[in-house]
Amino acid sequence: MDEKVMHNLLMDKVGKKFYGHKILKSKYLPQIPLGAEREYIRLSKMYMQLLKEELEKTLPELKESYKVNRDQSVRLDADTDLMLKVNELFTRMKSELLQKTVGFGLRKKLENLANLNRKLTVKEWKKAIRATLGIDILEDYYMGDFYRESLLEWARQNVDLISTLPEDSLDKMKEIVFEGYAKGRTTTRMVRDIKRVYGVTLSHAILIARDQTAKLNGQIQKAQQQDAGITQYIWCTCGDERVRESHRQLNGKIFSWDVPPENSDGRACHPGEDYQCRCIGRPVFDKETLNLPVDESVVVTIK
């Protein structure tokens, strides 16, 4: 069916919702897919658990070697013995960790997670359409090449962000062992510092999960709205104490999807694009440009 004819049929159905105005603000605020965020956090914890298992298995031997060589540091070969032993243990951990991470299937899991994010974001988008215009849209429309490629690219980028964390963490831990030995730190202190590195790395993985979930949601949301002929949105924060001041200043204001607003921190970005941003772009429907993926037979029948 001709696009113009389809638009006219669509407006016959939803035009009255605009109440004589050119634009109509969404009556529903789409939410960040918390289900996808929880799954990503769970995935991150499972992936970091592989590192924890190797540490728990190797720490007793590492502690013993550290203690023995530190207590016998008067021996000329004590430093060399410890260095050789530590290198051996960390090389072994890296090798066994590599086998586990390869078998973990991180890329496939992230691709599934990206698709879950898409499904939940589409669900929120459909709620906004239903609440504001009173119609339903085709969900499978958001499974085209553009969306598939975007989801795969997001998965690839996240593999790069997550996959190196355990190995990088081991490198930091090895430095801690050598530094602790050189400065005469106790075995207990050395172990505590290693566990602290693990905790920091785990926290970083969880932050990545939250940040990347919001970023993907923002990308899909922007694409959905632009596909629908929506050129503007209202910046909406979560409204809690975690909202940064620069984003709070944008709250409630209307912006164009073509030009990201610059916040007071000096960064130009749309909702979800800034680091750890949980903001949402509330759609502003324009009756002159509205273009929704509605089942043609339904629109024609309605007419």
HELIX and SHEET records of a PDB file:
HELIX    1   1 GLU A    3  VAL A   14  1                                  12    
HELIX    2   2 GLY A   15  PHE A   18  5                                   4    
HELIX    3   3 LEU A   34  ASP A   71  1                                  38    
HELIX    4   4 ALA A   78  PHE A  104  1                                  27    
HELIX    5   5 LEU A  106  LEU A  133  1                                  28    
HELIX    6   6 GLU A  139  MET A  143  5                                   5    
HELIX    7   7 ASP A  145  SER A  163  1                                  19    
HELIX    8   8 LEU A  165  ALA A  182  1                                  18    
HELIX    9   9 THR A  187  ASP A  227  1                                  41    
HELIX   10  10 GLU A  245  ARG A  248  1                                   4    
HELIX   11  11 GLU A  296  ILE A  302  1                                   7    
SHEET    1   A 4 ILE A  23  LYS A  25  0                                        
SHEET    2   A 4 ILE A 280  ASP A 286 -1                                        
SHEET    3   A 4 GLN A 232  CYS A 236 -1                                        
SHEET    4   A 4 ILE A 254  SER A 256 -1                                        
END                                                                             
